[in-house]
Amino acid sequence: MKVLSAGFINWDIILETAEIPQEDMSSEINAEYKKPGGSATNTALTLNSLGVNSVLTGSIGTDNAATKIKNILDTQNLSYYVQENENTSKIYSLITDSKDPRYLYTEDSIGQFSTDIVPEDVWNTITHLHITSFDKTISNKFVKKASENNISISFNPNHKFTNIEFPFIVEHSDVIILNDTEHKTLSDRYNMSSLTENTTVVITHGSNGCSAYENDSKTTHSGFEADVVDTVGAGDSFISGFLTQWLNGAKLYTCLKYGNAVAATSVQTRGSPNNIDKETLKNFL
Protein backbone atom coordinates (compact mmCIF):
# COMPACT_ATOMS: atom_id res chain seq x y z
CA MET A 1 0.00 0.00 0.00
CA LYS A 2 1.03 3.62 -0.46
CA VAL A 3 -0.78 6.49 1.28
CA LEU A 4 -0.79 10.07 0.02
CA SER A 5 -1.43 12.63 2.79
CA ALA A 6 -2.51 16.05 1.49
CA GLY A 7 -2.86 19.22 3.53
CA PHE A 8 -0.95 21.60 5.77
CA ILE A 9 2.79 21.36 6.30
CA ASN A 10 3.59 23.53 9.32
CA TRP A 11 6.44 24.28 11.70
CA ASP A 12 5.36 23.63 15.31
CA ILE A 13 6.74 25.60 18.23
CA ILE A 14 5.66 24.01 21.51
CA LEU A 15 5.92 26.02 24.72
CA GLU A 16 5.45 24.44 28.14
CA THR A 17 4.24 26.62 31.00
CA ALA A 18 2.49 25.98 34.29
CA GLU A 19 -0.56 28.02 33.33
CA ILE A 20 -1.88 30.54 30.82
CA PRO A 21 -1.24 33.93 32.46
CA GLN A 22 -4.08 36.23 33.44
CA GLU A 23 -4.26 39.83 32.20
CA ASP A 24 -1.12 41.85 33.07
CA MET A 25 0.48 38.71 34.53
CA SER A 26 3.24 36.44 33.22
CA SER A 27 4.07 32.75 33.29
CA GLU A 28 7.50 31.17 32.92
CA ILE A 29 8.25 28.99 29.89
CA ASN A 30 9.56 25.70 31.29
CA ALA A 31 10.50 24.13 27.95
CA GLU A 32 10.49 24.96 24.26
CA TYR A 33 10.83 22.54 21.37
CA LYS A 34 10.20 22.62 17.63
CA LYS A 35 9.08 20.03 15.10
CA PRO A 36 7.36 19.66 11.73
CA GLY A 37 3.60 19.76 12.18
CA GLY A 38 0.26 20.01 10.47
CA SER A 39 -2.22 17.16 10.28
CA ALA A 40 -1.07 15.90 6.88
CA THR A 41 2.59 15.99 7.95
CA ASN A 42 1.90 14.29 11.28
CA THR A 43 -0.11 11.54 9.64
CA ALA A 44 2.44 10.91 6.89
CA LEU A 45 5.38 10.79 9.31
CA THR A 46 3.56 8.52 11.74
CA LEU A 47 2.41 6.16 9.00
CA ASN A 48 5.98 6.10 7.74
CA SER A 49 7.30 5.19 11.18
CA LEU A 50 4.73 2.37 11.35
CA GLY A 51 6.10 0.88 8.15
CA VAL A 52 3.51 2.23 5.70
CA ASN A 53 4.83 3.63 2.42
CA SER A 54 3.84 7.30 2.66
CA VAL A 55 3.86 10.37 0.47
CA LEU A 56 3.21 13.94 1.62
CA THR A 57 2.00 16.89 -0.44
CA GLY A 58 1.14 20.45 0.49
CA SER A 59 2.42 23.99 0.69
CA ILE A 60 5.65 25.10 2.35
CA GLY A 61 7.80 28.24 2.49
CA THR A 62 11.31 29.03 1.36
CA ASP A 63 12.40 30.11 4.84
CA ASN A 64 14.54 28.47 7.55
CA ALA A 65 11.54 26.59 8.91
CA ALA A 66 10.98 24.99 5.51
CA THR A 67 14.62 23.93 5.34
CA LYS A 68 14.35 22.29 8.76
CA ILE A 69 11.14 20.51 7.80
CA LYS A 70 12.65 19.16 4.58
CA ASN A 71 15.76 17.97 6.42
CA ILE A 72 13.61 15.98 8.86
CA LEU A 73 11.45 14.55 6.07
CA ASP A 74 14.62 13.50 4.25
CA THR A 75 16.03 11.94 7.43
CA GLN A 76 12.83 9.94 7.82
CA ASN A 77 13.00 8.90 4.13
CA LEU A 78 9.55 10.35 3.51
CA SER A 79 8.72 11.29 -0.08
CA TYR A 80 7.12 14.72 -0.50
CA TYR A 81 5.92 17.04 -3.25
CA VAL A 82 5.46 20.66 -2.22
CA GLN A 83 4.46 24.06 -3.53
CA GLU A 84 6.89 26.67 -2.25
CA ASN A 85 5.61 30.02 -0.96
CA GLU A 86 7.37 32.81 0.86
CA ASN A 87 6.62 31.70 4.42
CA THR A 88 5.95 28.43 6.19
CA SER A 89 2.90 28.43 8.46
CA LYS A 90 3.93 28.36 12.12
CA ILE A 91 1.79 26.93 14.89
CA TYR A 92 2.48 27.81 18.52
CA SER A 93 1.21 25.24 21.03
CA LEU A 94 0.90 26.33 24.65
CA ILE A 95 1.06 23.32 26.98
CA THR A 96 0.03 23.80 30.59
CA ASP A 97 -0.10 21.32 33.47
CA SER A 98 -3.41 20.08 32.03
CA LYS A 99 -1.37 18.67 29.07
CA ASP A 100 -3.97 19.86 26.57
CA PRO A 101 -2.67 22.48 24.10
CA ARG A 102 -3.92 25.92 23.18
CA TYR A 103 -2.93 26.95 19.66
CA LEU A 104 -1.78 30.20 18.07
CA TYR A 105 -0.71 30.62 14.45
CA THR A 106 1.19 33.17 12.40
CA GLU A 107 -0.35 32.17 9.06
CA ASP A 108 -3.07 29.88 7.86
CA SER A 109 -2.49 30.19 4.14
CA ILE A 110 -1.71 27.55 1.59
CA GLY A 111 -0.16 28.13 -1.83
CA GLN A 112 -2.17 27.34 -4.92
CA PHE A 113 -1.33 23.96 -6.41
CA SER A 114 -3.13 21.07 -8.00
CA THR A 115 -2.97 17.32 -8.27
CA ASP A 116 -0.24 17.53 -10.89
CA ILE A 117 2.23 18.53 -8.17
CA VAL A 118 2.36 14.78 -7.56
CA PRO A 119 3.84 13.09 -10.66
CA GLU A 120 1.53 10.80 -12.58
CA ASP A 121 3.83 7.81 -12.11
CA VAL A 122 3.53 8.35 -8.35
CA TRP A 123 -0.26 8.66 -8.56
CA ASN A 124 -0.29 5.29 -10.31
CA THR A 125 1.19 3.71 -7.18
CA ILE A 126 -1.09 5.45 -4.64
CA THR A 127 -3.65 3.15 -3.00
CA HIS A 128 -5.14 5.57 -0.46
CA LEU A 129 -5.63 9.33 -0.09
CA HIS A 130 -5.81 10.89 3.37
CA ILE A 131 -7.05 14.45 3.26
CA THR A 132 -7.80 17.18 5.76
CA SER A 133 -9.98 20.26 5.47
CA PHE A 134 -7.62 22.81 3.99
CA ASP A 135 -8.32 24.90 0.86
CA LYS A 136 -11.67 23.69 -0.45
CA THR A 137 -10.89 23.98 -4.17
CA ILE A 138 -7.54 22.23 -3.90
CA SER A 139 -8.76 19.45 -1.62
CA ASN A 140 -11.74 18.77 -3.89
CA LYS A 141 -9.37 18.30 -6.83
CA PHE A 142 -7.38 15.69 -4.91
CA VAL A 143 -10.53 13.83 -3.92
CA LYS A 144 -11.81 13.93 -7.50
CA LYS A 145 -8.49 12.54 -8.78
CA ALA A 146 -8.51 9.75 -6.17
CA SER A 147 -12.14 8.88 -6.87
CA GLU A 148 -11.53 8.67 -10.63
CA ASN A 149 -8.60 6.33 -9.99
CA ASN A 150 -10.52 4.09 -7.56
CA ILE A 151 -8.26 5.14 -4.68
CA SER A 152 -9.85 4.85 -1.25
CA ILE A 153 -10.23 8.09 0.72
CA SER A 154 -10.15 9.06 4.38
CA PHE A 155 -11.14 12.52 5.58
CA ASN A 156 -10.12 14.24 8.81
CA PRO A 157 -12.09 17.46 9.38
CA ASN A 158 -10.27 19.91 11.62
CA HIS A 159 -10.96 23.39 12.99
CA LYS A 160 -12.03 24.65 9.54
CA PHE A 161 -14.93 22.21 9.47
CA THR A 162 -16.99 24.34 11.86
CA ASN A 163 -17.12 27.26 9.42
CA ILE A 164 -16.68 25.60 6.01
CA GLU A 165 -18.64 22.71 4.53
CA PHE A 166 -16.86 20.07 2.44
CA PRO A 167 -19.79 18.15 0.89
CA PHE A 168 -17.82 16.75 -2.05
CA ILE A 169 -15.21 15.23 0.27
CA VAL A 170 -17.83 13.84 2.66
CA GLU A 171 -19.72 12.29 -0.26
CA HIS A 172 -16.64 10.50 -1.61
CA SER A 173 -14.96 9.45 1.65
CA ASP A 174 -14.72 5.81 2.64
CA VAL A 175 -13.73 6.77 6.18
CA ILE A 176 -14.33 9.98 8.12
CA ILE A 177 -12.34 10.34 11.35
CA LEU A 178 -13.22 13.20 13.68
CA ASN A 179 -13.36 14.31 17.30
CA ASP A 180 -16.50 14.96 19.33
CA THR A 181 -16.78 18.61 18.29
CA GLU A 182 -16.38 17.77 14.60
CA HIS A 183 -18.85 14.91 14.98
CA LYS A 184 -21.49 17.33 16.25
CA THR A 185 -20.92 19.52 13.20
CA LEU A 186 -21.21 16.51 10.90
CA SER A 187 -24.38 15.31 12.65
CA ASP A 188 -25.98 18.74 12.30
CA ARG A 189 -25.36 18.71 8.54
CA TYR A 190 -26.05 15.10 7.57
CA ASN A 191 -28.39 12.23 8.29
CA MET A 192 -25.93 9.93 10.03
CA SER A 193 -27.90 6.76 9.33
CA SER A 194 -27.77 7.44 5.60
CA LEU A 195 -24.13 8.55 5.69
CA THR A 196 -22.91 5.42 7.45
CA GLU A 197 -24.50 3.15 4.86
CA ASN A 198 -21.46 3.73 2.63
CA THR A 199 -18.99 5.51 4.92
CA THR A 200 -17.32 4.42 8.14
CA VAL A 201 -17.53 7.27 10.66
CA VAL A 202 -15.01 7.15 13.50
CA ILE A 203 -15.19 9.47 16.52
CA THR A 204 -12.34 9.92 18.97
CA HIS A 205 -13.20 10.80 22.57
CA GLY A 206 -9.81 11.82 23.92
CA SER A 207 -8.83 9.72 26.94
CA ASN A 208 -12.22 7.97 26.77
CA GLY A 209 -11.36 5.95 23.68
CA CYS A 210 -13.31 5.99 20.45
CA SER A 211 -16.38 4.69 18.64
CA ALA A 212 -17.19 3.90 15.04
CA TYR A 213 -20.36 3.55 13.00
CA GLU A 214 -20.95 1.67 9.78
CA ASN A 215 -24.31 0.54 8.47
CA ASP A 216 -26.45 -0.04 11.59
CA SER A 217 -23.62 -1.19 13.84
CA LYS A 218 -21.54 0.59 16.47
CA THR A 219 -18.07 -0.52 17.57
CA THR A 220 -16.18 0.95 20.53
CA HIS A 221 -12.80 0.74 22.21
CA SER A 222 -12.22 2.26 25.64
CA GLY A 223 -8.63 3.36 25.00
CA PHE A 224 -5.47 2.92 27.09
CA GLU A 225 -4.10 4.61 30.16
CA ALA A 226 -0.91 6.53 29.42
CA ASP A 227 1.50 8.89 31.15
CA VAL A 228 0.60 12.00 29.17
CA VAL A 229 3.31 14.54 28.37
CA ASP A 230 1.13 16.47 25.91
CA THR A 231 -1.60 15.68 23.39
CA VAL A 232 -0.24 17.60 20.38
CA GLY A 233 -0.97 15.49 17.30
CA ALA A 234 -2.73 12.72 19.25
CA GLY A 235 -5.61 12.70 16.77
CA ASP A 236 -3.23 12.34 13.85
CA SER A 237 -1.51 9.47 15.65
CA PHE A 238 -4.86 7.75 16.08
CA ILE A 239 -5.63 8.17 12.39
CA SER A 240 -2.30 6.66 11.40
CA GLY A 241 -2.75 3.66 13.64
CA PHE A 242 -6.33 3.14 12.48
CA LEU A 243 -5.41 3.33 8.80
CA THR A 244 -2.54 0.84 9.05
CA GLN A 245 -5.11 -1.79 10.04
CA TRP A 246 -8.09 -0.60 7.99
CA LEU A 247 -6.05 -0.62 4.78
CA ASN A 248 -5.10 -4.22 5.49
CA GLY A 249 -8.76 -5.24 5.87
CA ALA A 250 -8.71 -5.73 9.64
CA LYS A 251 -11.92 -5.83 11.65
CA LEU A 252 -13.16 -2.46 12.84
CA TYR A 253 -12.46 -3.23 16.51
CA THR A 254 -8.84 -4.03 15.66
CA CYS A 255 -8.54 -0.76 13.76
CA LEU A 256 -9.87 1.20 16.75
CA LYS A 257 -7.63 -0.64 19.20
CA TYR A 258 -4.53 -0.01 17.12
CA GLY A 259 -5.45 3.64 16.64
CA ASN A 260 -5.81 4.09 20.39
CA ALA A 261 -2.51 2.30 21.02
CA VAL A 262 -0.60 4.56 18.61
CA ALA A 263 -2.24 7.66 20.12
CA ALA A 264 -1.39 6.48 23.65
CA THR A 265 2.21 5.97 22.55
CA SER A 266 2.46 9.44 20.98
CA VAL A 267 1.13 11.38 23.99
CA GLN A 268 4.02 10.08 26.09
CA THR A 269 6.50 12.16 24.07
CA ARG A 270 6.70 15.88 23.48
CA GLY A 271 5.12 17.51 20.47
CA SER A 272 3.74 16.21 17.22
CA PRO A 273 4.20 12.49 16.51
CA ASN A 274 7.09 12.10 14.09
CA ASN A 275 8.34 8.69 15.11
CA ILE A 276 6.39 6.08 17.07
CA ASP A 277 8.42 3.99 19.50
CA LYS A 278 7.72 0.39 18.53
CA GLU A 279 8.51 -1.09 21.97
CA THR A 280 6.12 1.27 23.73
CA LEU A 281 3.47 0.48 21.16
CA LYS A 282 3.91 -3.27 21.75
CA ASN A 283 3.25 -2.77 25.45
CA PHE A 284 -0.23 -1.44 24.67
CA LEU A 285 -1.05 -4.15 22.17
C-alpha positions in Angstrom: 0.0 0.0 0.0 1.0 3.6 -0.5 -0.8 6.5 1.3 -0.8 10.1 0.0 -1.4 12.6 2.8 -2.5 16.0 1.5 -2.9 19.2 3.5 -0.9 21.6 5.8 2.8 21.4 6.3 3.6 23.5 9.3 6.4 24.3 11.7 5.4 23.6 15.3 6.7 25.6 18.2 5.7 24.0 21.5 5.9 26.0 24.7 5.4 24.4 28.1 4.2 26.6 31.0 2.5 26.0 34.3 -0.6 28.0 33.3 -1.9 30.5 30.8 -1.2 33.9 32.5 -4.1 36.2 33.4 -4.3 39.8 32.2 -1.1 41.8 33.1 0.5 38.7 34.5 3.2 36.4 33.2 4.1 32.8 33.3 7.5 31.2 32.9 8.3 29.0 29.9 9.6 25.7 31.3 10.5 24.1 28.0 10.5 25.0 24.3 10.8 22.5 21.4 10.2 22.6 17.6 9.1 20.0 15.1 7.4 19.7 11.7 3.6 19.8 12.2 0.3 20.0 10.5 -2.2 17.2 10.3 -1.1 15.9 6.9 2.6 16.0 8.0 1.9 14.3 11.3 -0.1 11.5 9.6 2.4 10.9 6.9 5.4 10.8 9.3 3.6 8.5 11.7 2.4 6.2 9.0 6.0 6.1 7.7 7.3 5.2 11.2 4.7 2.4 11.4 6.1 0.9 8.2 3.5 2.2 5.7 4.8 3.6 2.4 3.8 7.3 2.7 3.9 10.4 0.5 3.2 13.9 1.6 2.0 16.9 -0.4 1.1 20.5 0.5 2.4 24.0 0.7 5.7 25.1 2.4 7.8 28.2 2.5 11.3 29.0 1.4 12.4 30.1 4.8 14.5 28.5 7.5 11.5 26.6 8.9 11.0 25.0 5.5 14.6 23.9 5.3 14.3 22.3 8.8 11.1 20.5 7.8 12.7 19.2 4.6 15.8 18.0 6.4 13.6 16.0 8.9 11.4 14.6 6.1 14.6 13.5 4.3 16.0 11.9 7.4 12.8 9.9 7.8 13.0 8.9 4.1 9.5 10.3 3.5 8.7 11.3 -0.1 7.1 14.7 -0.5 5.9 17.0 -3.3 5.5 20.7 -2.2 4.5 24.1 -3.5 6.9 26.7 -2.3 5.6 30.0 -1.0 7.4 32.8 0.9 6.6 31.7 4.4 5.9 28.4 6.2 2.9 28.4 8.5 3.9 28.4 12.1 1.8 26.9 14.9 2.5 27.8 18.5 1.2 25.2 21.0 0.9 26.3 24.6 1.1 23.3 27.0 0.0 23.8 30.6 -0.1 21.3 33.5 -3.4 20.1 32.0 -1.4 18.7 29.1 -4.0 19.9 26.6 -2.7 22.5 24.1 -3.9 25.9 23.2 -2.9 26.9 19.7 -1.8 30.2 18.1 -0.7 30.6 14.4 1.2 33.2 12.4 -0.3 32.2 9.1 -3.1 29.9 7.9 -2.5 30.2 4.1 -1.7 27.6 1.6 -0.2 28.1 -1.8 -2.2 27.3 -4.9 -1.3 24.0 -6.4 -3.1 21.1 -8.0 -3.0 17.3 -8.3 -0.2 17.5 -10.9 2.2 18.5 -8.2 2.4 14.8 -7.6 3.8 13.1 -10.7 1.5 10.8 -12.6 3.8 7.8 -12.1 3.5 8.3 -8.4 -0.3 8.7 -8.6 -0.3 5.3 -10.3 1.2 3.7 -7.2 -1.1 5.4 -4.6 -3.7 3.2 -3.0 -5.1 5.6 -0.5 -5.6 9.3 -0.1 -5.8 10.9 3.4 -7.1 14.4 3.3 -7.8 17.2 5.8 -10.0 20.3 5.5 -7.6 22.8 4.0 -8.3 24.9 0.9 -11.7 23.7 -0.5 -10.9 24.0 -4.2 -7.5 22.2 -3.9 -8.8 19.5 -1.6 -11.7 18.8 -3.9 -9.4 18.3 -6.8 -7.4 15.7 -4.9 -10.5 13.8 -3.9 -11.8 13.9 -7.5 -8.5 12.5 -8.8 -8.5 9.8 -6.2 -12.1 8.9 -6.9 -11.5 8.7 -10.6 -8.6 6.3 -10.0 -10.5 4.1 -7.6 -8.3 5.1 -4.7 -9.9 4.8 -1.3 -10.2 8.1 0.7 -10.1 9.1 4.4 -11.1 12.5 5.6 -10.1 14.2 8.8 -12.1 17.5 9.4 -10.3 19.9 11.6 -11.0 23.4 13.0 -12.0 24.7 9.5 -14.9 22.2 9.5 -17.0 24.3 11.9 -17.1 27.3 9.4 -16.7 25.6 6.0 -18.6 22.7 4.5 -16.9 20.1 2.4 -19.8 18.2 0.9 -17.8 16.7 -2.1 -15.2 15.2 0.3 -17.8 13.8 2.7 -19.7 12.3 -0.3 -16.6 10.5 -1.6 -15.0 9.5 1.6 -14.7 5.8 2.6 -13.7 6.8 6.2 -14.3 10.0 8.1 -12.3 10.3 11.3 -13.2 13.2 13.7 -13.4 14.3 17.3 -16.5 15.0 19.3 -16.8 18.6 18.3 -16.4 17.8 14.6 -18.9 14.9 15.0 -21.5 17.3 16.3 -20.9 19.5 13.2 -21.2 16.5 10.9 -24.4 15.3 12.6 -26.0 18.7 12.3 -25.4 18.7 8.5 -26.0 15.1 7.6 -28.4 12.2 8.3 -25.9 9.9 10.0 -27.9 6.8 9.3 -27.8 7.4 5.6 -24.1 8.6 5.7 -22.9 5.4 7.5 -24.5 3.1 4.9 -21.5 3.7 2.6 -19.0 5.5 4.9 -17.3 4.4 8.1 -17.5 7.3 10.7 -15.0 7.2 13.5 -15.2 9.5 16.5 -12.3 9.9 19.0 -13.2 10.8 22.6 -9.8 11.8 23.9 -8.8 9.7 26.9 -12.2 8.0 26.8 -11.4 6.0 23.7 -13.3 6.0 20.4 -16.4 4.7 18.6 -17.2 3.9 15.0 -20.4 3.5 13.0 -20.9 1.7 9.8 -24.3 0.5 8.5 -26.5 0.0 11.6 -23.6 -1.2 13.8 -21.5 0.6 16.5 -18.1 -0.5 17.6 -16.2 1.0 20.5 -12.8 0.7 22.2 -12.2 2.3 25.6 -8.6 3.4 25.0 -5.5 2.9 27.1 -4.1 4.6 30.2 -0.9 6.5 29.4 1.5 8.9 31.1 0.6 12.0 29.2 3.3 14.5 28.4 1.1 16.5 25.9 -1.6 15.7 23.4 -0.2 17.6 20.4 -1.0 15.5 17.3 -2.7 12.7 19.2 -5.6 12.7 16.8 -3.2 12.3 13.8 -1.5 9.5 15.6 -4.9 7.7 16.1 -5.6 8.2 12.4 -2.3 6.7 11.4 -2.8 3.7 13.6 -6.3 3.1 12.5 -5.4 3.3 8.8 -2.5 0.8 9.1 -5.1 -1.8 10.0 -8.1 -0.6 8.0 -6.1 -0.6 4.8 -5.1 -4.2 5.5 -8.8 -5.2 5.9 -8.7 -5.7 9.6 -11.9 -5.8 11.6 -13.2 -2.5 12.8 -12.5 -3.2 16.5 -8.8 -4.0 15.7 -8.5 -0.8 13.8 -9.9 1.2 16.7 -7.6 -0.6 19.2 -4.5 0.0 17.1 -5.5 3.6 16.6 -5.8 4.1 20.4 -2.5 2.3 21.0 -0.6 4.6 18.6 -2.2 7.7 20.1 -1.4 6.5 23.6 2.2 6.0 22.6 2.5 9.4 21.0 1.1 11.4 24.0 4.0 10.1 26.1 6.5 12.2 24.1 6.7 15.9 23.5 5.1 17.5 20.5 3.7 16.2 17.2 4.2 12.5 16.5 7.1 12.1 14.1 8.3 8.7 15.1 6.4 6.1 17.1 8.4 4.0 19.5 7.7 0.4 18.5 8.5 -1.1 22.0 6.1 1.3 23.7 3.5 0.5 21.2 3.9 -3.3 21.8 3.3 -2.8 25.5 -0.2 -1.4 24.7 -1.0 -4.2 22.2 
